[in-house]
Amino acid sequence: MIQKTVLIILLTIGLYAKGAKWQELKSVHLYTASDFNLKPSVKCLEIKTCMTDTASKKCGGKPFTEVAICPKSLKHFDSKLINRFEKLFPKSSTKDNIRKVILPNSITNGFVIDDKGTIWRLNEIEDIIDILGEIDTSAEVQLVLWLYGKHHGKRYKKVSDGYEVISENFRSICDGIDDYEEYSTYSLHVNREGKVTKEKRLKYNKHKVQLVKKPAIYLYPLRKQRIDVSLVINGDITVSIPPYNKGWSVMVDTNGTIENRYDYLFYENTLKTIELPNEGWIKQGNELDVWFNAILPKLGLNAKETEQFKEYWLKELDKDALYEIKLFSLPFLTENMTLIIDPKPDTLIRVIFNFKAIEKSYDLKEPTITTPERSGFHVLEWGGMIEGEE
């Protein structure tokens, strides 16, 4: 009788697994609080990331929320407690950040309010998975993959001991010399304890790419208002702050402050093709600081934008190298890095450089620069690409 019962159970499990259909997994940022089942003692979970100051290794600005899971209203808690919870910053730790693979120079922590009104800081993956309890929704499966930072689930189906997942792993490597993309498809298993097991690579390819680094979009409306920004890229967006999802919808002050915390919208992207003008500049790396001070205002950048441009690019470019420097044309950017803004700005300035290390100098005609007038609702974007030395 016992053997018969066991056989029936095993047969039922086998039929369930065989009959399960593949279903789509959404990006972790698109799930809502109701898609997760937190332990009853946990009233709210937020995962926040901040970019770190290079010298102090502390948050260099206000953090942004990656994931927020607060199924019920927190109004019954003291307003001072909620205010303190909302203002918490990630902190460096001798332990891991929440995510195993994260943005360079960033810290990611989790924050919890429990049923007694106590706030907890979490800086290990196991802590997050523990408060989820048994992994029993597709949203939780995707969160597990996101936390480990190796995979982005595309499809899933339930099996007897967890979930089978088809996932993608995309990575861009950019050192200015050998820039390439790696793309892999995996079959893997996520068990109910939140462990990724039985990982098998199904497909892999690698190819050289062009990576546009740190385009920064500054918005200056005439009144405080919500602005929608989206991109159509001839390539892929590889990173964004705040998270891009299908576009940004942000509240912006007249001084350009975005959502009370950001100076600009940040992203990076690959390009499948590049076209450069014949004109440009030849500059030694150790000349760039002075040259940027002269050329960037002519191109339309204000003092703050110039300093932030220099802060990033002077660290990226080799002082001992000789560079050919060219600007992508507005028609090229419009076609290959389309920027859609609603409401439409009165003035749009886009300054995207291509830096190419060269062996020796040559005669290169410099372009004629007409400084644009920043009037009305105006938008400025800067960024660049480092092309490999030939």
Buried (B, 14 or more C-beta within 10 A) or exposed (E): EEEEEEEEEEEEEEEEBEEBEEEEBEBBBEBEBEBBBBBEEBBBBBBBBBBBEEEEEEBBBBBBBBBBBBBEEBEEBEEEBBEEBEEBBBEBEEEEBBBEEBBEEBBBBBBBBBEEBEBEBBBBBEBBBBBBBBBBBBBBBBBBBBBBBBBBBBBBBBBEEBBBBBBEBEEBEBEBEEBBBEBBBBEBBBBEBBEBEEEEEEEEEEEEBBBBBBBBBBBBBEEEBEBEBBBEBBBBBBBBBBBBEEEBEBEBBEEBBBBEEBBBBBBBBBBEEBEBEEEBBBBEBEBBEEEBEEBBBEBBBBEEBBEBBBEBBEEEBBEEBBBBBBBBBEEBBEEBBEBEBEEEBBBBBBBBBBBBBBEEEEEBEEBEEEEBEBEEBBBBBBBBBBBBEE
